[in-house]
Amino acid sequence: MTQSNAFFRMLERWSAPSVEDRPAVLFEGENGAGSLSYSAFFARCLEYARSFDQTSDGQPAPHTCVAFLVDDGGARLVPRLFGAILANRQVALLDAAQPEQVLREQLALVQADSLVGTDDELCDELRDSLSPPGTVRDGAGKILFFTSGTTGRSKAVVLTADSLAASARCGNGLLPLERSDVLLCMLPIHHVFGFVCGLLWAFSRGACVALGRGARHYADDFAYYRPTAVAMVPALLDFTLKYRVLNDELRLILIGAGDCPKPLIDAAKATGKQISFGYGLTETSSGVALSLGDDPYAMTVCEGDRITIASDGEILIEAPDCMMQGYYHREEDTAAVLREGVLHSGDLGYLDENGLLHVTGRKKEILVLTDGTKIFLPEYEAAIYAALGQQDLAVILRGGAPALVIRGEEAERPAVKEALAPVMATLPRGQQIRHIVFTPSPLPRTATGKIKRWEVSAIYDKS
């Protein structure tokens, strides 16, 4: 265990005898909401850290990689997760809802030799994909978050406790929480936005985290915990507004991880809550800019970060305290986006006369779904090409979900759906094609033969 770990210092600070010992977490107990003070939560994390620090026979454990399978009840894993980080283990966070083959490939990539999750049956099924104990010897302190992508190109972003804690501090510098605040953690913690803005945003200020009870309780967690702040992706914001579940005590809503249509933001503003929109990437340990004024699309850059705009409009980011170390065991992929400390984001935007950042689109061929999930289109479409045997097609967003636009006739729909089925079966439900649009005309292309994706979207997105 290392006391230089940023999480150790964070929790120790709010557990000190000289500091009022306020609640660190709220959770669902047997007889209603339970709580742990900072000192009790820190003690529990340290207890788990000691369990990771030694083997079953009491010998010091070698450097190891602990993979956490985060499911809908993943918030229950927080003390054990923090324990592994305090023990300076390499930690990988995986989405348990992914297809089994994807999980096996991710476990192999990170060389996990230990597995933690709430689904015992799934953990048992995957244990034969674990590496021998001690395989990882250079991974101390690394925290790995997976980016979206097909199984063959899954990339694990290497972050650290220091970079994640720095990101939380940067966010609090612009949008501070108070010690009296209760932050509702609704987002999956295997996404960096959920981890930083659902947990560390509060812990770095000594505020309280209400550990959400999963998707089944999205409609009643606000009444159960009475939070004062929450971070949400656009799809979740839409749900909470549609069903009018926001509690009166809630004062602050942070939106991030995906495009948020102006009507949705306007509807959120109409509730009288403070609304802030954030921009960031997994590669920068979450956010680098937040909106603080009336215009949610005009964002203030976090202190210590520097954003410049390339000649082609690409957003270039320097975030020395929060930047990733790279993609795990993917040196070429790292070199393609991180050059001399500058991240080439793949996003397009501009800085206005006041130095505020506006994001206008994407240079990379990526779709960002309303839950924040990203689809890398070249790989995604290549699999569809292979299944259908033709390339006059494009995948776009329609109603916030993936839609396939393909040259052909409506009568071909059953055959196309049948051919797509094996490909879709390898993907999480949210990334599967939801709509198929047939067109008798060739899809618009550039002089070099590339699909004019924005033009296709303008024509066929009739959501």
N, C-alpha and C positions, 0 to 999 in steps of 0.2 A: 504494500500500500504506500502511496506517495502523498505527502502533504502539500506538494507543489501543484497537485492537480487542481484546476480551477474550480471544479465542482466541490472538492473538499473545502477549499477556502470559502466558497459561497455559502455552503450549509453551516460551516463552523461559525461564520460571522453572525448568522441569525440565531445560533444556538448558544452564544456566549452568555455567561452569567450576568453580564452588565446590560444585556438587551432583553426587552420584554419578550417572553417566550410565547409568541402568537401561533395560531394554527398554520401548519405548512400545507397539509392536504386534508380535503374532505372526501369521503368515499361512502359507498353504500354499505351499511352494516346490517347485522341481523335484525336490529330493532330501529331502523331508520338510518339517517346519515351519521356516520362516525367521523372522527377527526384524529389527527396526530399533530402534536406541536412540533416546532422545528427541532427541539432537542430530541424528541422521541423518534421523529422521522430520520434524523441524522444517525441516531443510534441504530436504528433498524438497517439503514444503508451500510453502516460500518460492519454490522453483524454479517450481512451478505458478503461484504468485501472480504472478510476473513475466511468465509467459506470458499471463495474463489482463489484465495491466496495459498491454499495448501491442498494436497491430495487427501484421499480418504485415510491414508495411514499416517497423516500428520507431516509429511514431507513437503518442502516448498514446491509449489506448482511451477512447471516451466512456462515460458511465454505461450499463451494459448489464444485461440479465437473462439469467443462465445457468440453463437448466433441466436438471436431472439426472434421467434416467430410471433409476430404481432397480429392478433386477430381483433375481432370486434370488441373484445373485452380486454384489449391490450393495456389499458391503464392500470390494471392490477399488477402488471409486470414492473412498474416504475421503481419500487424500492430495490428489486433484484437487478434491474438494469443499471441503476445508479451504483449499486454495490460492485458490479463488474467493472464499471468505469473507475470507481475509486480504487479498485484493486489493480488498476493499470493494465487490465486485459485489453486485447484487441476485441472490439465489439462490432457485430454486423447486425443491422436491423432489417428483417425480411417481412414482406407482406404475406401472411399466412393464407390469404385468399387466392394467391396465384396458383396456376396449375402445378401439379406435383413435379413435373419434369423441369419447370422453371426453377422451382425451389432447389431441386437437386443440383442443377447447374450453378446456381448462386452459391450454394454451400461448398461446392468444389472450387469455385473461383476464389473465395475468401479463405479456403482451407480450414473451415470450422472443425474443431474437434470436440465441441460441447454445444448442446442444444437446449434452449429454454423456451417454454411456451405454455399456454393454458390448455391447449388441446393435446392431451396425452396420447391419443390414438395417432394423430398426425405426427407427433414427435417420434413415436415408436416406428412408424413407417419410414421415416427419413433417416434414422440413425445409421443405416448402412451406407449413407452418403458422406458420413463424417470422415475426416482425415485422422491419421494416428495421432495420439497425444503428443504435443510438443512440435508438431510440424511447423507451425509459425514461430519463428525466432526473431523476427524483425518488426513485430506488430504491436509492441507495447504502446498503449495509449491511443491507438488509432480507433476512430469511430467511423464505421462505413455505412453510408446511405446509398441505396441503389437508385439510379436514374431509370426512367422508363425506357423501353426498347424491346426488340425481339430477343428471344432467349440467347441467340448467338452473339448479340452485341450488348448484353447487359453490362453496365459499367457501375462499379462501386466507387463512389466519391470518398476520398480519404479526408476526414475532418478530425478535429481533436477537441478535448474539453476546453482548451484555451480558445480555439476559434469559435466554438459555439457560445461560450460564455461572453466573448467579446461581441458577438452578434446581438446577444440579448442586451448587453450594456448600450450598444449603439441605438437599438430600438427604444430603450428607456430614455436615452438622451433626447429623443424627439417626441416620444409619446409615453411619458412616465406613468407607471402605476404607483399607487400609494400602499403603505403597509396594511391599510384597512380594506384594500380591494380583494375581491374574490374572482379569480379568473377561471372560467369554465373551460376545461380541456375536452373539446369535442372531436378534434381532428386526430387521425391516426398518427401515432408517434414514430412510425417508420418513415414518414415524410419529414423533411427537415423543417418545413413551415410549422407542422404540428408540434414537433419537438421543441423548437425554440419559442414559438409564439403561444404554445399551449402549456408549456412547463417553465422554461427558463426565464421567460418574460416576467413571471411572478417571482420565481425563486431568487432572481438577481436583485429584487427589491424587498425581499422579506414579506411579500404578499402571499395570499393563500391560493392554492390550486384545487379546484373541485374536479375530481377525476370522473369524467363522463362515463355513463353506463352503456355506451354503444348505440348503434343505429336504432334499436327498438325503443330507445328513450329520448330520441331527439325532440319529441313533442312535449316531454314532461320534465326534462332535466332542468329547465329554467325555473319551473315552479319548485322543484325538489331542492335545488341548491341556492336559489336567489342570487345569482352572480351579478357583479358590477361591470365585468369586462368579458369579452369573448373574441376569439379569432375564428374566422370562418372562410371557407371557399365559397365562390358565388352560388354553386348549386345548393349548399346548405343554407345560405342566406335566403335564397328564394323559398326554400321549404319553410323556414321559420316565419317569414313574412306571410306566406300563403295561409299558414295555420294559426297565425297570430299568437305565438307562444312566448314572445319576449316578455320578461318580467319588468315591473316598474323600476326596480332598483338598478337595472342594467343601464350604464351610462355611456359605454364605449364599445364600438364594434370595429374590429380590424379585419379588412377583407384582403385576401391575397391568393397567390398560387394559380391564378387564372384570370382570363379576361372577364370583366364585369360590365355588362351592358348598362348604359346610362339610365334607362328606365328602372332597373333594379336598384341602382344606387339612389336614385330619386325617391323610390319607395322606402328605402331604408332611412333616408334623411327625414322623411315625413313622420317617422316614429318619434322624432325629437331627440334621438340618441346622437352622440358624437360619432361620425363615420370617418374612418381613415382607410385609404387604399395603399397597399404596399407592393413594391417591386423587388424581387430578389431571385436568387438561384440556389440550388443545392450547392453548387461550386463555391458560393460565397457565404456558406453557412446560414443561409436565409437572406433576409432583407438588406438592401443597400439604399433604399429611398422610400419615404412615406409622405403621403399627402397630409397637410396640416391645415389648409385653408378650405374655402368653399368649393374650389375646383378639385375633385378627387383625382383627376388625371394630371395634375401639376404637382410633382413630388420633390420634396426636399431631400437632398443627398445626405446620408449619415456622416457625422463627423469622423474624420480619419479616412474616409473613402474618397476616391477621385474618379469622376466619370468624364470621358471625352467621347466625341463623336467622330468616327472615321469618315473618310471622304465618301464612302458609299452609304453612310447613314447608320452603320453598325455601332451599337453601344459598347464601348470599351471600359472595363472596370478595373480599378486598382483598389484593393481592399486588403492591405498588408496584414491586419490583425485577424481577418475573417476568411482569407482565401484558403481554398483546398490545398492539400499537399499534392494532389494529382488524382488520376483514376488508378485504382488498385491494380497493379500488374498490367497496365495498359499504357506504356510509355509513349507510343505513337499517338494514341488518342489524346493524351495529356498535352503533348507538344503541339498538336493541331489547334488547341484553343487557349493554352496558357503560355505566353511568350514574354520572357523577361518580367514576370510578375504582373502582366496585363492580361486579363481574361477577355477573350473575344466572345461576347455573349451570344451572338447569333440573332439578337433582337435589334430592331431598328427604332430610332427615336431622335429627339433633338433636345437641346437645352434652350429655354426661352431667355428673354432679356433679364430675367431675375435669377437665372441660374437653376431654375426648376426643371426637372426631367419629365419629358413626355414620351411615352412608349407608343409607337405607331404601328408596329407590325413585326414580322419575323423574317430574318434573312434565311435562317435554316428552314428546311422543309419539315416543320413540326406542327402538329395539332395539339392544342392545349384544351383538354376537356374541362367542363365546368367544375369538376371535383379536383382539378389541379393536375390530373394525370396527363402525361405527355405521350404522344405517338410519333415515332420517327418514321416519316412517310416513305423514304426510299426503301427501307427494309420491309415495312408493312405492305407496301404496294408490290414489291418484288415477290412476296409470298402469294399475293393474289394473282399476279401475272402468271406464275407457275401453275396455279390451280385452274385458271380459266383458259390459259393458252392464248391470250391476247393482251396487248398493251395499250389499247385505246381506252383508257380508263383513268380515273383519278378519285382519290378519297378526300372528302371535304367534311366540314362540320355542318350539320343540319339539325337545328333545334338542340344544339349543344352535344350531339352524339355523332359518331362516325357514320358517314353516308358514302356509298359507292355510286359514282356517276360513270356509266359505261355505254359505249356505242353498241346499240343492239335494239331488239324489238321486245315489247312487253311479253310476248309469248315465250321468250327465253327464260323468264323469271324462275320457274321451277328448276330448270337445269343449272342455272347460275347459283341458286341457293344450295343445291345439292353439292356442287363442286366446291363451294366456299365452306361448307360445314366442317371438314377436317381442319382447315386453317383456323377457323373461328374457335374450335374446341380447344386450341392451345392457348387462348387468350383469356384474360379476366373478362367477366361479363360486360363491364363498362367500356372495354376497348373493342368489343365486337361490332360488326356492321349492323346498324339499326335500320337503315333505309337503303334501297336500291333504286336508282333513277336511270331509266333507259332513254337514250337519245339517238335518233337516226343520223344525226350529223356528226362529223369528226370533231373531237374536242379541240379547242383553240390551242395552238402551239406557237412558240417563238421560232425565229429563223433557224435556230440550231436544233429544233425538234423538241424542246422541253415544253411540258404542259404549262399553260398560263393559268396557274392555280387560282389566283385571285379572280381572274375572269370567269373561270368555271364556277367559283363560289358565288359570284355576283349573279350569274345566270340561273343556277340550279338550287341555291339555298333559299327555299321558299318557306322557311320555318315560321 
